[in-house]
Amino acid sequence: MKSQATFEIEDKYMAPFFVKQKISIEKGDGVFVWDEEGTRYIDFTSGWGVTCIGHAQPVITEAIVEQSKKILQNPNSGLTYSPARAELISSLMKVLPSHLTHVFFSNSGAEANDAAIKLARKVTNRLDVISTHQSFHGRTISTASATGQASHREKFNPLMPNYRFVIYGDLDDLEQALDENVAAFIIEPIQGEGGVHIPSEKYLKEAERLCNENGTLLIADEVQTGFCRTGPMFVTGAMGIKVDFLTMAKGIAGGFPFGGFAMSEKVASRLEIGDHGGTFCGNPMGCAVAHAVITYLVDNDVSANVEHMGRICLEIMGQWKEKYPNIIKDIRGKGLLLLIEFADSEIARKVSDECLGRKLFVRQTQGNGIRVFPALNIKAEELNEGLEIMQTAIESVI
Ligand SMILES: Cc1ncc(COP(=O)(O)O)c(C=O)c1O
């Protein structure tokens, strides 16, 4: 078995951070992937919300090939200009909310959030950061400090000081927490890792108002929700929320490690040379791939596909909830960021295992949930194939 050699090396030498699934993925195509033995699987996780336009997507391959023939990293990195970077900036400016006038790049979501928090402190000359319970903002020490889940925090104490938490979706709690020390309020417009929670319509709008009144900068962490994951290009953009920072990663480059953050003129005008930087930030390779992904999303109206496929999913999953009320407690989500909440973790684990046994990858989330977040350009027949497997898996554990 070819995979065996891969398992042995990874198991022996990789740090033991993951409960591994004994499958060695060799290649992919769209929503499908194949292991080293040639077995085909459907990927309903899109590599944790990353491969937003599918695996081995030709426009990404082409961007990688073409850019790699030119240049990967500039002399003096960001000190010199890059046509690939300028092209990406131009395409981003067309899809970002128009009040966000400046951008900078990172290699991951955590780094983008880290930078936004750091810069918010500098701009406001305040120290405190408010985040929400159940949130997820990354695994660096400052973003773990901003993450409202004990499992990502408690082992690493002491964390960064001056981080406080409020109840997600609760305006009174936010209002009470805001004072003259609060530099930033960081929020996912829809919580992803925390279990796919959608706040009320008015919550984000009112949070914007409260932050403005308090001189607190609003950071929208759109690392998971951005780039059409829930339908629109950005959740806060579609809602007309004027955030001070919008952070991005995951889908931005469809699988190539890349991220970034956009900021308002108000913020940008108070930043100076030396406030931030990084060796790879705005690396031409990442820029070329991100530009290709954004172009694809726009040209193919992927947003419409997400809304259509998301509706189909919610309808079918809603039927499961009616049919299997003893084991399914809730179905929620938007676009193609969806979650089935089961009665307990054991059931969710069994369903997840049964799906994998039937060659479908899903993601067990927060113990009793299963998150479904496939490629955004998934076709109806591919979606149905995966959903049929899920239904069989659910029925097998009743
Ligand atoms: C909302 C959100 N923010 C930040 C991150 C961290 O991103 P990365 O893993 O690229 O550092 C994640 C990752 O899951 C996320 O979902």
The ligand as an SDF file (V2000), in Angstrom:
LIG
                    3D

 16 16  0  0  0  0  0  0  0  0999 V2000
  -12.5820   33.5120   11.0220 C   0  0  0  0  0  0  0  0  0  0  0  0
  -11.1660   33.0420   10.9990 C   0  0  0  0  0  0  0  0  0  0  0  0
  -10.1930   33.9060   11.2880 N   0  0  0  0  0  0  0  0  0  0  0  0
   -8.9020   33.5530   11.2700 C   0  0  0  0  0  0  0  0  0  0  0  0
   -8.5370   32.2540   10.9730 C   0  0  0  0  0  0  0  0  0  0  0  0
   -7.0820   31.8740   10.9730 C   0  0  0  0  0  0  0  0  0  0  0  0
   -6.6410   31.7630    9.6600 O   0  0  0  0  0  0  0  0  0  0  0  0
   -5.2760   30.9910    9.3420 P   0  0  0  0  0  0  0  0  0  0  0  0
   -5.4810   29.5770    9.7210 O   0  0  0  0  0  0  0  0  0  0  0  0
   -5.0670   31.2130    7.8740 O   0  0  0  0  0  0  0  0  0  0  0  0
   -4.2250   31.6560   10.1560 O   0  0  0  0  0  0  0  0  0  0  0  0
   -9.5210   31.3140   10.6680 C   0  0  0  0  0  0  0  0  0  0  0  0
   -9.1610   29.9290   10.3540 C   0  0  0  0  0  0  0  0  0  0  0  0
   -9.9390   29.0270   10.4210 O   0  0  0  0  0  0  0  0  0  0  0  0
  -10.8690   31.7250   10.6780 C   0  0  0  0  0  0  0  0  0  0  0  0
  -11.8630   30.8610   10.4080 O   0  0  0  0  0  0  0  0  0  0  0  0
  1  2  1  0
  2  3  1  0
  2 15  2  0
  3  4  2  0
  4  5  1  0
  5  6  1  0
  5 12  2  0
  6  7  1  0
  7  8  1  0
  8  9  2  0
  8 10  1  0
  8 11  1  0
 12 13  1  0
 12 15  1  0
 13 14  2  0
 15 16  1  0
M  END
$$$$
